[in-house]
Amino acid sequence: MNYSIIALTMSLILLIIAISLQENSFEEFYIWPMEADKGILDTITTNTATYLSRTGTSNNVEIFLLRNLEIAEKYNYGFRVLKYSIVNATLYSSCEKAIVNMTVMYDMLWGRYCATVFLVIEVVNITEFRDPLTGDTYYKIIITCLMERGVPRSIIGIGSVEVSYSHNNIWILTCPKSLKTVMLEDWRGIRVELKIGGD
Amino acid sequence: MNFTLDSCIAVLILTVSLTYLIHITMTVVPNTQHHYDDSLIILGRLLRYYDIQAAIYTNNSESVDVIMYSTISHLHSYYLVVIDPEKETVVLICGTPTLSSYLVSITIPGWNGTLNPRTLCFRVGVGG
């Protein structure tokens, strides 16, 4: 056989190897992983839940969510949301329980993702005690907390409310009896309001 | 075709194609060691636990360090630069500067109910 033909055949094989090497490396560099999408979506949902809990109304929640998605799509080259729908945007507050729940369904290029963010505070017990030195009366409220991934990392009280962790998801709040509501905030910034003193 | 001319052409063709293959291999292989995707996946997973957002938005670099080393292998190091994309200013720099090239980035639109985007430029690798 002619040497040139053999060499041409071999170079064609080498060319195919070179192209496939280049293509594979290209793919490896520029794949936008699903985990990155999920991280951004969870952040957006939490940010929206925080906005909902702080404004106390669900009127502008969708606009806020949309602005978040626009910013995320502007700066992340691989992030694209095809469609979204707010499944749940709930605020509930009573003397026994306080709930913030934000659930959004996102349609992505790789499939559907449901991001849920919630914080539930439940009152177990309320007792009163009087400071013998000042004569002021305080509430001691025992609560349990729940979020979508178990127990919150931390909870703080807003204003003159003190929060301490006891054990096994039991938290103790101390506040002056004069307060009508107790505002609590978790480490993500989500706020819930507990009504005390009867409603 | 003359035997000598034929073999010369064959050698020339093979030389060119081999040189091209070597060139491609040399440009591709060193880059694959940077693990772009690994860094992006780790950053995406970190965002799902919210600690990194809390640390970034409070400019707490010590907290970032603790969060990172609790996630990655003790044999690895990381490099993180947080940028405000609207003002184009660097907000926070953490980690090992030897890993400061080939960074991947994710921008989060805000935190704590705000619209205040931050771009996280990140890389994890062996570089301590």
Interface residues (C-beta under 8 A of the other chain):
Chain A: N2 Y3 S4 I6 A7 L8 M10 S11 L14 L15 I17 A18 L21 Q22 N24 S25 E28 F29 I31 W32 P33 M34 E35 A36 D37 K38 G39 I40 D42 T43 I44 T46 N47 T50 Y51 S53 R54 T55 F64 R67 N68 L69 I71 A72 K74 Y75 N76 R149 R153 W187 R188 G189
Chain B: M1 D6 S7 I9 A10 V11 I13 L14 V16 S17 L18 Y20 L21 I24 T25 V28 N31 T32 Y36 D37 L40 I41 L43 G44 R45 L46 L47 R48 Y49 Y50 D51 Q53 A54 P85 S105 I106 T107 I108 P109 G110 W111 N112 G113 T114 L115 P117 T119
